[in-house]
């Protein structure tokens, strides 16, 4: 297996616990794929995602950008360490009312204490809806809830 390929058991465990987490469930958000430095998330839009003018709320977009950048970066964090977002920047580029949001995240830079990621959010027709970046801080002792220890990132 190539050095930068993720262990399928790791990918499965992360997707299972994250997709069932309360916030992901609330937003109907799911991790669809993880690769080294890359994530793919989807949100099936519902009425609960809309603001009073009938468009998806900007907070939903910010959450999707945050999650896509985070999960693209997380596999690169050393065992026993976690991540938390310290800054997020989102450009809202087009309104959307229904369908599905598809977010592709990537890790731009993984450092010892800080990481930088970016995400592109598109609709089902591949129209660019939002773009964002996120700065994350590496912290000791943060663990994925529901797992004492995740399977190894790599085989």
N, C-alpha and C positions, 0 to 999 in steps of 0.2 A: 504494500500500500504506500502511495506517495506520502511524503512527509506532511504535506498540507491538506491531506484528506481527513475529514472527521470520521471518527468511529460511528458506524450506524447506530449502535446501542446508545451512544451519547446523544446523537441527534434525536432519536426516538424518546429518550428520557426527558430531554429539555422540552421538546414539543409537547409531550403529554402533560407535564407539570405546569408549564407556562400557559398552554391553551386552556387548562382547567382552572387557572387562577381567577380570583374574583374580578380583577380589573379587566382582564382579557375577555372574560365571560360577559361582563357588563357592556363592553364595546363590540361584542361579537367579532373579536379580532383573533386571528390564528396565525401561528408560525406555520408556513407551508414547506419551507426548506431552509436548511442551514448548510453553508459551506465555509471553508476557512476565509474569514474576512468578508463574508457575504451572507445576507439574509433575504428571505422572501416572506412577506406577511400579507394577509388579505383581511378585509372587513366587508362582510355582506351588509350593505346599508339597509337600515330600517327607519321607521318614523322617529324612533328615539334618538337618532343621530342629527336630526334637523333642528336648526334654530328657528325663531319665529317667522323668518322670511322664506322658509322652505328650502334653504340650502344646508348642506352639512356644516355643522358648527366648526369653527376654527380650532377649538379645543380638541376635537376628534382628530383633525389633521395633525396637530402638534403631538398628540399621543401616538399616532401612527409613526411619525418621523422619529420620535424618541425611542419607540420600541424597535423599529427597524435598524436604527444606528446601534442601539444597545446590543441587540442579539447578533449583529454582524461582528461586533467587537468582543463580546464576552468569551467565546472559546479561546481567545488569545491570552486571557488573564491566567496567571499562575494559580495552581491549586492553593486553596486556603485564602484566596483573595477574591474580592468582588468589585463591582462597579456601581457608581451612582452618577447621575447626570448633574453637572454643575452649571451648564449653560446650554441653551437651545435657541436656534434661530430658524424661523420658518418664513418662507415666502409663499403666500397664497396666490396662485396663478390663474385659477379658473374655478367657478362655482360648480358644484355637483349636487344632484338631488336624489339620485337612486342608482341602483346597480351595485357595483363592487369597487372598493378601493384596493389597488395592488401596489404594495410598497416594496421597493428594492433598496436594501441598505448595504453599505459597505464601510469597512474600516479604512480610513485614510492613513492613520498613524497610530501605532500602539507604542507608548512609552512606558517608563517604569512607574510613573505616578499619574500621567494624564493620557487620554486617548481622544482621537478625533474621528468622528464618523459623519457620513452624509447619507441622505435618503431622497429618492425620487418617488412621488406618489402619483399614480396614474389611474384613470378609469379603465373600464373594460375595453374601450376603443383605443387605448394607449395614449389618450390625451393627457398631457402633463397638468396635474391639478395643483401640486405643491412640491417644493424642494426645501430641504432643510439640512442644517448641520447641528451636531451635538458634541459638546466637550464633556468627557466623562472622567471622573477621578477614580483611581484604583485604591481600594481600601481593604485592609485585612479584616478577616472574620465575617464578611458578608457571604451568606450561603443561600442557595435556591431553596425556598421553603418546600417541604415535602420530601426532601432528600437529605439524608445524613451526608452522603457523598455521591456525586454523579459518577456514572461510568467514566473511564478514561476518555479524554478528548480524542486521542489517537489510539490506534491499536498497538 
